[in-house]
Structures are given as C-alpha cells and as structure tokens.
Amino acid sequence: MIFALILGDMTESALRQSLIMSHGAPAIFLIRPIAATFMLAAVLFFALPVLHPLIRWWRVGSPRDAIRQRAA
C-alpha cells in the first residue's frame, strides 16, 4: 500500500507521458519486449484468481468424475 501511494503519482505521470509520445496509441506498451513482458505478467496476475479454479477443475476433473472414479 505504501509503494502504491509513493509510486502512484510517478507511474501516472510516466503513463501520461508515454501516451503523449505515442499520440494516444496504447500499442506503445506492447512494442518493446520488456514492456510487453510486464504487461503480460500484469494481465496474468489479475486473471490468476479466475483461472486458478478452472485450472484445478481441468487437472482434477469435475466432482462427478471423482465420484465415478471412487465407485469404480
């Protein structure tokens, strides 16, 4: 939380400056490999709480599959 308070203003200024340099095109954040990596990591971390139950369900199977395997 403290990092967000400290770095929030600087990050917002850098974001604004980058968008001004690119004339408003957000593709500037995906052109450079390092920026694309950070963007991908950020999207992954935000999507992880949604993807984790789906991945667990895919690996283990549905609860019905577990019941069928125990009965067999």
DSSP file (Angstrom, degrees, kcal/mol; ACC not computed):
  #  RESIDUE AA STRUCTURE BP1 BP2  ACC     N-H-->O    O-->H-N    N-H-->O    O-->H-N    TCO  KAPPA ALPHA  PHI   PSI    X-CA   Y-CA   Z-CA
    1    1 A M     >        0   0    0      0, 0.0     4,-2.1     0, 0.0     5,-0.2   0.000 360.0 360.0 360.0 -39.6    0.0    0.0    0.0
    2    2 A I  H  >  +     0   0    0      1,-0.2     4,-2.4     2,-0.2     5,-0.2   0.912 360.0  51.7 -66.8 -40.8    2.8    2.4    0.8
    3    3 A F  H  > S+     0   0    0      1,-0.2     4,-3.4     2,-0.2     5,-0.3   0.909 108.6  51.8 -61.1 -40.4    4.5    1.6   -2.5
    4    4 A A  H  > S+     0   0    0      1,-0.2     4,-1.5     2,-0.2    -1,-0.2   0.902 110.8  47.5 -63.2 -40.2    1.3    2.3   -4.3
    5    5 A L  H  < S+     0   0    0     -4,-2.1     4,-0.5     2,-0.2    -1,-0.2   0.890 118.8  40.1 -67.5 -38.2    1.0    5.7   -2.6
    6    6 A I  H  X S+     0   0    0     -4,-2.4     4,-0.5     1,-0.2     3,-0.3   0.936 125.0  34.0 -76.5 -47.3    4.6    6.6   -3.3
    7    7 A L  H  X S+     0   0    0     -4,-3.4     4,-2.7    -5,-0.2     5,-0.2   0.587  97.3  84.7 -87.7 -10.4    4.9    5.3   -6.8
    8    8 A G  H  X S+     0   0    0     -4,-1.5     4,-2.4    -5,-0.3    -1,-0.2   0.916  92.2  44.8 -60.1 -46.7    1.3    6.0   -8.0
    9    9 A D  H  > S+     0   0    0     -4,-0.5     4,-2.1    -3,-0.3    -1,-0.2   0.907 115.5  47.3 -65.8 -41.9    1.9    9.6   -8.9
   10   10 A M  H  X S+     0   0    0     -4,-0.5     4,-2.4     2,-0.2    -2,-0.2   0.897 112.8  49.7 -66.3 -39.3    5.2    8.8  -10.8
   11   11 A T  H  X S+     0   0    0     -4,-2.7     4,-2.5     2,-0.2    -2,-0.2   0.909 110.3  49.8 -65.8 -42.0    3.5    5.9  -12.6
   12   12 A E  H  X S+     0   0    0     -4,-2.4     4,-2.4    -5,-0.2    -1,-0.2   0.900 111.3  49.1 -64.1 -40.5    0.6    8.0  -13.7
   13   13 A S  H  X S+     0   0    0     -4,-2.1     4,-2.5     2,-0.2    -2,-0.2   0.911 112.1  48.3 -64.4 -42.2    3.0   10.8  -15.0
   14   14 A A  H  X S+     0   0    0     -4,-2.4     4,-2.3     2,-0.2    -2,-0.2   0.891 111.6  50.3 -66.0 -39.0    5.0    8.2  -16.9
   15   15 A L  H  X S+     0   0    0     -4,-2.5     4,-2.2     2,-0.2    -2,-0.2   0.932 111.9  47.2 -63.0 -46.2    1.8    6.7  -18.3
   16   16 A R  H  X S+     0   0    0     -4,-2.4     4,-2.0     1,-0.2    -2,-0.2   0.914 112.3  49.8 -62.2 -43.7    0.6   10.1  -19.4
   17   17 A Q  H  X S+     0   0    0     -4,-2.5     4,-2.3     1,-0.2    -1,-0.2   0.897 110.6  50.2 -63.3 -41.1    4.0   10.9  -21.0
   18   18 A S  H  X S+     0   0    0     -4,-2.3     4,-1.7     1,-0.2    -1,-0.2   0.904 110.5  48.9 -64.6 -41.7    4.1    7.7  -22.9
   19   19 A L  H  <>S+     0   0    0     -4,-2.2     5,-3.5     2,-0.2     6,-0.3   0.855 110.5  51.2 -68.4 -33.8    0.6    8.1  -24.3
   20   20 A I  H ><5S+     0   0    0     -4,-2.0     3,-1.3     3,-0.2    -2,-0.2   0.919 109.2  50.7 -66.3 -42.8    1.5   11.7  -25.4
   21   21 A M  H 3<5S+     0   0    0     -4,-2.3    -2,-0.2     1,-0.3    -1,-0.2   0.848 114.0  44.2 -62.7 -34.1    4.6   10.4  -27.1
   22   22 A S  T ><5S-     0   0    0     -4,-1.7     3,-1.1    -5,-0.2    -1,-0.3   0.302 114.7-115.0 -94.9  10.2    2.6    7.8  -29.0
   23   23 A H  T < 5S-     0   0    0     -3,-1.3    -3,-0.2     1,-0.2    -2,-0.1   0.854  76.6 -50.1  58.5  36.9   -0.2   10.2  -29.8
   24   24 A G  T 3 <S+     0   0    0     -5,-3.5    -1,-0.2     1,-0.2    -4,-0.1   0.482  99.8 138.6  85.9   4.1   -2.6    8.2  -27.7
   25   25 A A    X   -     0   0    0     -3,-1.1     3,-1.2    -6,-0.3    -1,-0.2  -0.731  40.9-159.2 -85.8 117.8   -1.9    4.7  -29.1
   26   26 A P  T >  S+     0   0    0      0, 0.0     3,-1.7     0, 0.0     4,-0.2   0.561  77.9  88.6 -73.0  -5.2   -1.7    2.2  -26.3
   27   27 A A  T >>  +     0   0    0      1,-0.3     3,-1.9     2,-0.2     4,-0.9   0.679  66.7  81.1 -65.5 -15.4    0.4   -0.2  -28.6
   28   28 A I  H <> S+     0   0    0     -3,-1.2     4,-0.7     1,-0.3    -1,-0.3   0.779  85.6  59.1 -60.4 -24.7    3.5    1.6  -27.3
   29   29 A F  H <4 S+     0   0    0     -3,-1.7    10,-0.3     1,-0.2    -1,-0.3   0.555 109.9  41.5 -82.1  -7.2    3.2   -0.7  -24.2
   30   30 A L  H <4 S+     0   0    0     -3,-1.9    -1,-0.2    -4,-0.2    -2,-0.2   0.477  96.2  76.7-114.9  -6.1    3.5   -3.8  -26.4
   31   31 A I  H  < S+     0   0    0     -4,-0.9    -2,-0.1    -3,-0.2    -3,-0.1   0.935  85.7  63.6 -72.8 -46.8    6.2   -2.8  -28.8
   32   32 A R  S  X S-     0   0    0     -4,-0.7     4,-2.6     1,-0.1     5,-0.2  -0.595  82.4-133.4 -81.2 138.6    9.2   -3.2  -26.6
   33   33 A P  H  > S+     0   0    0      0, 0.0     4,-2.1     0, 0.0     5,-0.1   0.872 105.0  49.2 -60.7 -38.7    9.9   -6.8  -25.3
   34   34 A I  H  > S+     0   0    0      2,-0.2     4,-2.3     1,-0.2     5,-0.2   0.929 113.1  46.7 -68.0 -43.4   10.4   -5.7  -21.7
   35   35 A A  H  > S+     0   0    0      1,-0.2     4,-2.4     2,-0.2    -1,-0.2   0.904 112.2  50.7 -64.1 -40.7    7.2   -3.6  -21.6
   36   36 A A  H  X S+     0   0    0     -4,-2.6     4,-2.5     2,-0.2    -1,-0.2   0.884 109.1  51.9 -64.3 -37.8    5.2   -6.5  -23.3
   37   37 A T  H  X S+     0   0    0     -4,-2.1     4,-2.5    -5,-0.2    -2,-0.2   0.924 111.1  46.5 -64.1 -44.5    6.6   -8.9  -20.7
   38   38 A F  H  X S+     0   0    0     -4,-2.3     4,-2.4     2,-0.2    -2,-0.2   0.897 112.7  50.0 -65.6 -39.3    5.5   -6.7  -17.8
   39   39 A M  H  X S+     0   0    0     -4,-2.4     4,-2.5   -10,-0.3    -2,-0.2   0.918 111.6  48.5 -64.5 -42.5    2.0   -6.2  -19.4
   40   40 A L  H  X S+     0   0    0     -4,-2.5     4,-2.5     1,-0.2    -2,-0.2   0.911 111.8  49.3 -63.2 -42.6    1.6   -9.9  -19.9
   41   41 A A  H  X S+     0   0    0     -4,-2.5     4,-2.6     2,-0.2    -2,-0.2   0.899 110.8  50.3 -63.8 -40.6    2.7  -10.5  -16.3
   42   42 A A  H  X S+     0   0    0     -4,-2.4     4,-2.0     2,-0.2    -2,-0.2   0.924 111.8  46.9 -64.4 -44.0    0.2   -7.9  -15.0
   43   43 A V  H  X S+     0   0    0     -4,-2.5     4,-2.0     1,-0.2    -2,-0.2   0.910 112.9  50.5 -63.6 -41.4   -2.7   -9.4  -17.0
   44   44 A L  H  X S+     0   0    0     -4,-2.5     4,-1.5     1,-0.2    -2,-0.2   0.920 110.1  49.0 -62.9 -44.4   -1.7  -12.9  -15.8
   45   45 A F  H  < S+     0   0    0     -4,-2.6    -1,-0.2     1,-0.2    -2,-0.2   0.854 113.2  47.2 -66.2 -33.7   -1.6  -11.8  -12.1
   46   46 A F  H  < S+     0   0    0     -4,-2.0     4,-0.2    -5,-0.2    -1,-0.2   0.834 116.9  43.4 -74.0 -31.3   -5.0  -10.1  -12.5
   47   47 A A  H >X S+     0   0    0     -4,-2.0     4,-2.5    -5,-0.2     3,-0.9   0.631  91.2  87.8 -87.1 -14.4   -6.5  -13.2  -14.2
   48   48 A L  H 3X S+     0   0    0     -4,-1.5     4,-2.7     1,-0.3    -1,-0.2   0.866  82.1  55.6 -57.9 -42.4   -5.0  -15.7  -11.9
   49   49 A P  H 34 S+     0   0    0      0, 0.0    -1,-0.3     0, 0.0    -2,-0.1   0.824 115.0  41.1 -61.4 -27.4   -7.8  -15.7   -9.3
   50   50 A V  H <> S+     0   0    0     -3,-0.9     4,-0.8    -4,-0.2    -2,-0.2   0.863 118.0  45.9 -83.3 -38.9  -10.2  -16.5  -12.1
   51   51 A L  H  X S+     0   0    0     -4,-2.5     4,-2.8     1,-0.2     5,-0.2   0.791  97.2  72.5 -76.3 -28.1   -8.0  -19.0  -13.8
   52   52 A H  H  X S+     0   0    0     -4,-2.7     4,-2.5     1,-0.2     5,-0.2   0.923  99.4  44.0 -59.0 -49.4   -6.9  -21.0  -10.7
   53   53 A P  H  > S+     0   0    0      0, 0.0     4,-2.5     0, 0.0    -1,-0.2   0.887 114.8  51.2 -63.1 -35.0  -10.2  -22.8  -10.1
   54   54 A L  H  X S+     0   0    0     -4,-0.8     4,-2.2     2,-0.2    -2,-0.2   0.908 111.0  47.1 -67.4 -40.2  -10.6  -23.5  -13.8
   55   55 A I  H  X S+     0   0    0     -4,-2.8     4,-2.5     2,-0.2     5,-0.2   0.919 112.7  49.4 -66.0 -43.0   -7.1  -25.0  -13.9
   56   56 A R  H  X S+     0   0    0     -4,-2.5     4,-2.7    -5,-0.2     5,-0.5   0.913 111.8  48.9 -61.7 -42.2   -7.7  -27.0  -10.8
   57   57 A W  H  X S+     0   0    0     -4,-2.5     4,-2.3     1,-0.2    -1,-0.2   0.891 112.0  49.2 -64.8 -38.9  -11.0  -28.3  -12.3
   58   58 A W  H  < S+     0   0    0     -4,-2.2    -2,-0.2     2,-0.2    -1,-0.2   0.898 115.3  43.2 -68.0 -40.0   -9.3  -29.2  -15.5
   59   59 A R  H  < S+     0   0    0     -4,-2.5    -2,-0.2    -5,-0.1    -1,-0.2   0.914 127.5  28.5 -72.7 -42.8   -6.4  -31.1  -13.8
   60   60 A V  H  < S-     0   0    0     -4,-2.7    -3,-0.2    -5,-0.2    -2,-0.2   0.843 105.7-131.7 -87.5 -36.4   -8.6  -32.9  -11.3
   61   61 A G     <  -     0   0    0     -4,-2.3    -1,-0.2    -5,-0.5    -2,-0.1  -0.398  39.0 -46.1 103.3 173.7  -11.8  -33.2  -13.2
   62   62 A S     >  -     0   0    0     -2,-0.2     4,-1.6     1,-0.1     3,-0.5  -0.316  56.8-107.2 -73.8 161.7  -15.3  -32.3  -12.2
   63   63 A P  H  > S+     0   0    0      0, 0.0     4,-1.9     0, 0.0     5,-0.2   0.833 120.7  59.0 -59.3 -31.3  -16.7  -33.6   -8.9
   64   64 A R  H  > S+     0   0    0      1,-0.2     4,-2.4     2,-0.2     5,-0.2   0.897 102.5  52.8 -64.1 -38.9  -18.8  -36.1  -10.8
   65   65 A D  H  > S+     0   0    0     -3,-0.5     4,-2.3     1,-0.2    -1,-0.2   0.897 107.6  51.3 -63.0 -39.7  -15.7  -37.6  -12.3
   66   66 A A  H  X S+     0   0    0     -4,-1.6     4,-1.9     2,-0.2    -1,-0.2   0.898 110.5  48.6 -64.4 -40.0  -14.1  -38.0   -8.8
   67   67 A I  H  X S+     0   0    0     -4,-1.9     4,-2.0     1,-0.2    -2,-0.2   0.908 111.5  49.9 -66.8 -41.4  -17.3  -39.8   -7.5
   68   68 A R  H  X S+     0   0    0     -4,-2.4     4,-1.4     1,-0.2    -2,-0.2   0.887 109.9  50.8 -64.6 -38.6  -17.3  -42.1  -10.6
   69   69 A Q  H  < S+     0   0    0     -4,-2.3    -1,-0.2     1,-0.2    -2,-0.2   0.874 110.3  49.2 -68.4 -35.7  -13.6  -43.0  -10.0
   70   70 A R  H  < S+     0   0    0     -4,-1.9    -1,-0.2     1,-0.2    -2,-0.2   0.875 111.1  50.2 -68.7 -36.4  -14.2  -43.8   -6.4
   71   71 A A  H  <        0   0    0     -4,-2.0    -1,-0.2     1,-0.2    -2,-0.2   0.774 360.0 360.0 -73.6 -25.3  -17.2  -46.0   -7.2
   72   72 A A     <        0   0    0     -4,-1.4    -1,-0.2    -5,-0.2    -2,-0.2   0.488 360.0 360.0 -80.8 360.0  -15.2  -48.0   -9.9
